Amino acid sequence: MKYTKGDWEVRFNTTVRVGDDWIASCVGSGKVNAEANAHLIAAAPELLDACKKGLNEMKLWESSESCDCPPEGHICGVIRLRQSIQNVEQAIAKAKGK
């Protein structure tokens, strides 16, 4: 999948840009919806990345029988899962405009 690389950010409340490149301009549906749409669009690359990484970590944890963790628990999987949770939480916060 190809898309404009870089830090997608909301400018002027309803415009999504990467540097000087325009990604989207949200209009219609009222100011509040347009601003929310802009934040959701700006978070899209991070949401995609967090989902891909989280899915990969879940698959790794599922198949982590060959790790060096003690038999009573897969500590390595827990650490990776916590990082995935943090990545998803940060992407969701950006999508919400926080």
N, C-alpha and C positions, 0 to 999 in steps of 0.2 A: 504494500500500500504506500502510495506517495502522497505527501502533503507538505505544506510549507513548514520547514524546520525552524525552530527558535522558540522564544518565550512568547506565547500568545497572551496578550493582555488587553484589557478593556480600557479604551480611552474615550473621553467625552461621553461617558455613561452608556452609550449604545453602539460603539464602534470597536471591533476587534482588529488588532494590528499586531504584526511582528516587525519591529523596527519601523521602517517607513512603508512597509507593504501592508495594504488593506486586505483583511481576510473576510470580514463581513460587516455590514451595517444593518442593525436591527431597527425596523420601523413598523408602525402599525400596532394594533392590539393594546394601545395605551403605553404610557411611559414606564410604568412599573414592569409590565410584561416584557417590553423591549429591553430594559436593563437586565432583567433576569435571563432572557434569551442570550444576551451578549455574554454574560458570565458563564452560562452553560457552554456556549460555543468556545469561549476562551479556554475552558477547562478540558475540552475534548481530547487533545493529545495526552494530557496527564491521566485522564480517565482511562483511555485506551492502554497506555503504558502500565498503569496500576493493575488493570484487569489481566493483561498479558503476563505480567510478572507474578501476580497472585495465583493465576492458574498454573503457571510453571512451578511455583513453590508448592502448591497443593499436590501436584503430580509427583514432585520430588519427595515430599513427605510421605506420600502414599507408598512409594517404592523405596523407602529408606531402611529397609531391612538389612542392608549391607553396610550401614554406617558403624562408627565406633562407639556409639552411645551405650550406656549401661542397659541391661535388659529391661529394667523397670521403667524406662522412658526415653523417648527420642528428644533429647535436649536440642540437638541441631535443628530439628524440624520446628520446634517451638520458637526458636530465635528467628528463623526464616519467616514463620507465620506472623510473628509480631511485627516484623519489618513490613511485610505485605499489608497487614492491617493498617499500619501507620501511613503507608503510601496511598491506600484507598481513602482513608480519612482525610488526608491532605487534598487529594483530588476532589473529593466531594465538597470540602470547605471552599475550594476555589470555584467550583461550579455554583455554589450558593452565594458567591460574591463576598466571602469572608477572608 
